Amino acid sequence: MQRFIRTFDPRLKIALGLMLAVLIWVAGPVGVAAYALGLTAMFVAARLGPVFSLAFKSYLLFLSIWTGLKILVGAIADLPLDQNLAEAGFLAMRLYTLLATGLILSASSSPRSLGLAVSWYLRPLGRWTWQPALALALMIHFLPLIGQTFAQIRQVIGLRCHGLPAHSRLILLLQASLRALAQKTWDQTLALAGRGLDAPEAWQARMPWVARDLAAGFALATILAALASF
């Protein structure tokens, strides 16, 4: 299962991800709950690394904040408690499903493969489409890196700067993180130039279709569409 998820055609992953991002706002509670359970099982089966586990925890914090705001707005609107909690829980399931979809999409494919998939979709628009593909690949590469960098520097500050006030720790965290990320950006720029990934030819590789992936993609799309009616 792990190998299948990681080797599944990235073009189909993107298409299914976009489809699911739309269906979660159409499906009822049962359908969204099924989506959430399926994505959780996929998250476990793919055995994502600690970097993405850290991102997942950050997403859960984001989800908790928005769920709390929904409950607060419902209380201000004088909704009955059971209705307020039900609507907040439904929103939480939708947000969880949306965030898990993006996380699994980025974690189960390399940035380059997703960039090639985007370039394939945009190819009819002209040769300039390699630039969005490169931008997406860099974004996918840097998002977990940013979280990892902040977590590591926060840990170092916690171990070495016990006496610092909270505001001083925050300033130090921001300064050290920006300095580290600037260095990583420069290293990444050199790596791109060294591998020839800053040219359109690098983003025009052939991507043959695999019958197994097409069949699995059609089956998954059918299941997602069927669940949207519940």
C-alpha positions as a Markdown table, in Angstrom:
| # | Residue | x | y | z |
|---|---|---|---|---|
| 1 | Met | 0.0 | 0.0 | 0.0 |
| 2 | Gln | 2.8 | 2.4 | 0.9 |
| 3 | Arg | 4.5 | 1.8 | -2.4 |
| 4 | Phe | 1.3 | 2.2 | -4.4 |
| 5 | Ile | 0.5 | 5.6 | -2.7 |
| 6 | Arg | 4.0 | 6.9 | -3.4 |
| 7 | Thr | 4.2 | 5.7 | -7.0 |
| 8 | Phe | 0.7 | 6.6 | -8.0 |
| 9 | Asp | 0.6 | 9.0 | -11.0 |
| 10 | Pro | 0.9 | 12.6 | -9.7 |
| 11 | Arg | -1.4 | 13.9 | -12.4 |
| 12 | Leu | -4.2 | 11.7 | -11.1 |
| 13 | Lys | -3.3 | 12.6 | -7.5 |
| 14 | Ile | -3.8 | 16.3 | -8.3 |
| 15 | Ala | -7.0 | 15.6 | -10.2 |
| 16 | Leu | -8.4 | 13.5 | -7.3 |
| 17 | Gly | -7.3 | 16.1 | -4.8 |
| 18 | Leu | -9.1 | 18.9 | -6.6 |
| 19 | Met | -12.2 | 16.8 | -7.0 |
| 20 | Leu | -12.2 | 16.0 | -3.3 |
| 21 | Ala | -11.6 | 19.7 | -2.4 |
| 22 | Val | -14.9 | 20.5 | -4.2 |
| 23 | Leu | -16.9 | 17.5 | -3.0 |
| 24 | Ile | -16.3 | 18.1 | 0.7 |
| 25 | Trp | -18.4 | 21.2 | 0.4 |
| 26 | Val | -21.2 | 19.3 | -1.3 |
| 27 | Ala | -21.3 | 16.0 | 0.7 |
| 28 | Gly | -23.2 | 15.5 | 3.8 |
| 29 | Pro | -21.8 | 14.5 | 7.2 |
| 30 | Val | -21.6 | 10.8 | 6.4 |
| 31 | Gly | -19.8 | 11.4 | 3.2 |
| 32 | Val | -17.3 | 13.9 | 4.7 |
| 33 | Ala | -16.7 | 11.5 | 7.7 |
| 34 | Ala | -15.9 | 8.7 | 5.1 |
| 35 | Tyr | -13.5 | 11.0 | 3.3 |
| 36 | Ala | -11.8 | 11.9 | 6.6 |
| 37 | Leu | -11.5 | 8.2 | 7.7 |
| 38 | Gly | -10.1 | 7.2 | 4.3 |
| 39 | Leu | -7.5 | 10.0 | 4.3 |
| 40 | Thr | -6.5 | 9.1 | 7.9 |
| 41 | Ala | -6.0 | 5.5 | 6.8 |
| 42 | Met | -4.0 | 6.6 | 3.8 |
| 43 | Phe | -1.9 | 8.9 | 6.1 |
| 44 | Val | -1.0 | 5.9 | 8.3 |
| 45 | Ala | -0.4 | 3.5 | 5.4 |
| 46 | Ala | 2.0 | 6.0 | 3.6 |
| 47 | Arg | 4.2 | 6.2 | 6.7 |
| 48 | Leu | 4.9 | 9.9 | 6.4 |
| 49 | Gly | 8.1 | 11.2 | 7.9 |
| 50 | Pro | 8.5 | 13.2 | 11.1 |
| 51 | Val | 8.5 | 16.5 | 9.1 |
| 52 | Phe | 5.0 | 15.9 | 7.8 |
| 53 | Ser | 3.9 | 14.7 | 11.2 |
| 54 | Leu | 5.0 | 18.0 | 12.6 |
| 55 | Ala | 3.0 | 19.8 | 9.8 |
| 56 | Phe | 0.0 | 17.7 | 10.6 |
| 57 | Lys | 0.1 | 18.8 | 14.3 |
| 58 | Ser | 0.2 | 22.4 | 13.1 |
| 59 | Tyr | -2.8 | 21.8 | 10.9 |
| 60 | Leu | -4.7 | 20.4 | 13.8 |
| 61 | Leu | -4.0 | 23.6 | 15.8 |
| 62 | Phe | -5.3 | 25.6 | 12.8 |
| 63 | Leu | -8.4 | 23.4 | 12.7 |
| 64 | Ser | -9.0 | 23.8 | 16.5 |
| 65 | Ile | -8.8 | 27.6 | 16.2 |
| 66 | Trp | -11.4 | 27.8 | 13.4 |
| 67 | Thr | -13.7 | 25.3 | 15.1 |
| 68 | Gly | -13.6 | 27.4 | 18.3 |
| 69 | Leu | -14.4 | 30.5 | 16.3 |
| 70 | Lys | -17.4 | 28.7 | 14.7 |
| 71 | Ile | -18.7 | 27.8 | 18.1 |
| 72 | Leu | -18.2 | 31.4 | 19.3 |
| 73 | Val | -20.1 | 32.8 | 16.3 |
| 74 | Gly | -22.9 | 30.3 | 16.9 |
| 75 | Ala | -23.1 | 31.3 | 20.5 |
| 76 | Ile | -23.3 | 35.0 | 19.6 |
| 77 | Ala | -26.0 | 34.1 | 17.1 |
| 78 | Asp | -27.9 | 32.3 | 19.9 |
| 79 | Leu | -28.0 | 28.9 | 18.2 |
| 80 | Pro | -29.1 | 26.0 | 20.3 |
| 81 | Leu | -26.2 | 24.2 | 21.8 |
| 82 | Asp | -26.6 | 20.9 | 20.0 |
| 83 | Gln | -27.0 | 22.6 | 16.6 |
| 84 | Asn | -24.0 | 24.8 | 17.3 |
| 85 | Leu | -21.8 | 21.9 | 18.2 |
| 86 | Ala | -23.0 | 19.8 | 15.3 |
| 87 | Glu | -22.3 | 22.6 | 12.8 |
| 88 | Ala | -18.8 | 23.2 | 14.4 |
| 89 | Gly | -18.0 | 19.5 | 14.2 |
| 90 | Phe | -19.1 | 19.3 | 10.6 |
| 91 | Leu | -16.8 | 22.3 | 9.7 |
| 92 | Ala | -14.0 | 20.6 | 11.6 |
| 93 | Met | -14.4 | 17.5 | 9.5 |
| 94 | Arg | -14.4 | 19.5 | 6.3 |
| 95 | Leu | -11.3 | 21.4 | 7.2 |
| 96 | Tyr | -9.5 | 18.3 | 8.4 |
| 97 | Thr | -10.3 | 16.6 | 5.1 |
| 98 | Leu | -9.1 | 19.5 | 3.1 |
| 99 | Leu | -5.9 | 19.9 | 5.0 |
| 100 | Ala | -5.2 | 16.1 | 5.0 |
| 101 | Thr | -5.7 | 16.0 | 1.3 |
| 102 | Gly | -3.1 | 18.7 | 0.7 |
| 103 | Leu | -0.7 | 17.1 | 3.2 |
| 104 | Ile | -0.9 | 13.6 | 1.7 |
| 105 | Leu | -0.6 | 15.0 | -1.8 |
| 106 | Ser | 2.6 | 16.8 | -1.0 |
| 107 | Ala | 4.0 | 14.1 | 1.3 |
| 108 | Ser | 3.5 | 11.1 | -1.0 |
| 109 | Ser | 5.1 | 12.7 | -4.1 |
| 110 | Ser | 8.4 | 14.4 | -4.7 |
| 111 | Pro | 8.2 | 18.1 | -5.4 |
| 112 | Arg | 9.7 | 17.5 | -8.9 |
| 113 | Ser | 7.0 | 14.9 | -9.8 |
| 114 | Leu | 4.2 | 17.3 | -8.8 |
| 115 | Gly | 5.9 | 20.1 | -10.7 |
| 116 | Leu | 6.1 | 17.9 | -13.8 |
| 117 | Ala | 2.4 | 17.1 | -13.4 |
| 118 | Val | 1.4 | 20.7 | -13.2 |
| 119 | Ser | 3.6 | 21.4 | -16.2 |
| 120 | Trp | 1.8 | 18.6 | -18.1 |
| 121 | Tyr | -1.6 | 20.2 | -17.3 |
| 122 | Leu | -0.5 | 23.7 | -18.4 |
| 123 | Arg | 1.5 | 22.6 | -21.4 |
| 124 | Pro | -1.2 | 23.7 | -23.9 |
| 125 | Leu | -0.8 | 27.3 | -22.7 |
| 126 | Gly | 2.8 | 27.6 | -24.0 |
| 127 | Arg | 6.5 | 27.1 | -23.0 |
| 128 | Trp | 6.3 | 29.5 | -20.0 |
| 129 | Thr | 4.4 | 26.9 | -18.0 |
| 130 | Trp | 7.6 | 25.5 | -16.6 |
| 131 | Gln | 7.8 | 28.5 | -14.3 |
| 132 | Pro | 4.6 | 27.7 | -12.3 |
| 133 | Ala | 5.8 | 24.1 | -12.1 |
| 134 | Leu | 9.2 | 25.2 | -10.7 |
| 135 | Ala | 7.4 | 27.5 | -8.2 |
| 136 | Leu | 5.1 | 24.7 | -7.0 |
| 137 | Ala | 8.0 | 22.3 | -6.6 |
| 138 | Leu | 9.9 | 24.9 | -4.5 |
| 139 | Met | 6.9 | 25.7 | -2.4 |
| 140 | Ile | 6.3 | 22.0 | -1.6 |
| 141 | His | 9.9 | 21.6 | -0.8 |
| 142 | Phe | 10.1 | 24.6 | 1.5 |
| 143 | Leu | 6.8 | 24.4 | 3.5 |
| 144 | Pro | 7.8 | 21.4 | 5.6 |
| 145 | Leu | 11.4 | 22.8 | 5.8 |
| 146 | Ile | 10.1 | 26.0 | 7.3 |
| 147 | Gly | 8.2 | 24.1 | 10.0 |
| 148 | Gln | 11.2 | 21.9 | 10.7 |
| 149 | Thr | 13.5 | 24.9 | 11.0 |
| 150 | Phe | 11.3 | 26.8 | 13.4 |
| 151 | Ala | 10.8 | 23.7 | 15.5 |
| 152 | Gln | 14.6 | 23.0 | 15.8 |
| 153 | Ile | 15.4 | 26.7 | 16.6 |
| 154 | Arg | 12.6 | 26.8 | 19.2 |
| 155 | Gln | 14.1 | 23.7 | 20.8 |
| 156 | Val | 17.6 | 25.2 | 20.9 |
| 157 | Ile | 16.3 | 28.5 | 22.4 |
| 158 | Gly | 14.4 | 26.5 | 25.0 |
| 159 | Leu | 17.5 | 24.6 | 26.0 |
| 160 | Arg | 20.0 | 27.5 | 26.0 |
| 161 | Cys | 18.0 | 30.6 | 26.9 |
| 162 | His | 16.1 | 29.8 | 30.1 |
| 163 | Gly | 16.2 | 33.3 | 31.5 |
| 164 | Leu | 15.0 | 35.2 | 28.4 |
| 165 | Pro | 11.6 | 36.9 | 28.6 |
| 166 | Ala | 8.9 | 35.6 | 26.2 |
| 167 | His | 9.1 | 38.6 | 23.9 |
| 168 | Ser | 12.9 | 38.3 | 23.6 |
| 169 | Arg | 12.6 | 34.6 | 22.8 |
| 170 | Leu | 10.1 | 35.4 | 20.0 |
| 171 | Ile | 12.4 | 38.0 | 18.5 |
| 172 | Leu | 15.4 | 35.6 | 18.7 |
| 173 | Leu | 13.3 | 32.9 | 17.1 |
| 174 | Leu | 12.3 | 35.0 | 14.2 |
| 175 | Gln | 15.8 | 36.4 | 13.6 |
| 176 | Ala | 17.5 | 33.0 | 13.8 |
| 177 | Ser | 14.8 | 31.3 | 11.6 |
| 178 | Leu | 15.0 | 34.0 | 8.9 |
| 179 | Arg | 18.8 | 33.7 | 8.9 |
| 180 | Ala | 18.7 | 29.9 | 8.6 |
| 181 | Leu | 16.0 | 30.0 | 5.9 |
| 182 | Ala | 18.0 | 32.6 | 3.9 |
| 183 | Gln | 21.0 | 30.3 | 3.9 |
| 184 | Lys | 18.8 | 27.3 | 2.8 |
| 185 | Thr | 17.3 | 29.5 | 0.0 |
| 186 | Trp | 20.8 | 30.2 | -1.3 |
| 187 | Asp | 21.7 | 26.5 | -1.1 |
| 188 | Gln | 18.6 | 25.6 | -3.0 |
| 189 | Thr | 19.3 | 28.1 | -5.7 |
| 190 | Leu | 22.8 | 26.6 | -6.3 |
| 191 | Ala | 21.3 | 23.1 | -6.3 |
| 192 | Leu | 18.7 | 24.1 | -8.9 |
| 193 | Ala | 21.3 | 25.7 | -11.2 |
| 194 | Gly | 23.7 | 22.7 | -10.7 |
| 195 | Arg | 21.0 | 20.2 | -11.7 |
| 196 | Gly | 19.7 | 22.3 | -14.7 |
| 197 | Leu | 16.2 | 22.6 | -13.2 |
| 198 | Asp | 16.1 | 26.4 | -14.0 |
| 199 | Ala | 15.4 | 25.8 | -17.7 |
| 200 | Pro | 12.1 | 24.8 | -19.5 |
| 201 | Glu | 13.6 | 21.6 | -20.8 |
| 202 | Ala | 13.9 | 20.1 | -17.3 |
| 203 | Trp | 10.1 | 20.3 | -16.9 |
| 204 | Gln | 9.0 | 18.7 | -20.2 |
| 205 | Ala | 9.8 | 15.0 | -19.4 |
| 206 | Arg | 7.6 | 12.3 | -20.9 |
| 207 | Met | 5.0 | 10.9 | -18.4 |
| 208 | Pro | 3.5 | 7.7 | -19.9 |
| 209 | Trp | 0.1 | 6.6 | -18.5 |
| 210 | Val | 0.0 | 3.3 | -16.5 |
| 211 | Ala | -3.1 | 1.2 | -16.9 |
| 212 | Arg | -3.1 | 0.3 | -13.2 |
| 213 | Asp | -3.1 | 4.0 | -12.1 |
| 214 | Leu | -5.8 | 4.9 | -14.6 |
| 215 | Ala | -8.0 | 2.1 | -13.4 |
| 216 | Ala | -7.4 | 2.9 | -9.7 |
| 217 | Gly | -8.0 | 6.6 | -10.4 |
| 218 | Phe | -11.3 | 6.0 | -12.1 |
| 219 | Ala | -12.4 | 3.7 | -9.2 |
| 220 | Leu | -11.4 | 6.3 | -6.6 |
| 221 | Ala | -13.2 | 9.1 | -8.5 |
| 222 | Thr | -16.4 | 6.9 | -8.7 |
| 223 | Ile | -16.2 | 6.2 | -5.0 |
| 224 | Leu | -15.7 | 9.9 | -4.1 |
| 225 | Ala | -18.6 | 11.0 | -6.3 |
| 226 | Ala | -20.9 | 8.3 | -4.8 |
| 227 | Leu | -20.0 | 9.3 | -1.2 |
| 228 | Ala | -20.9 | 12.9 | -1.9 |
| 229 | Ser | -24.6 | 11.9 | -2.0 |
| 230 | Phe | -24.6 | 10.9 | 1.7 |
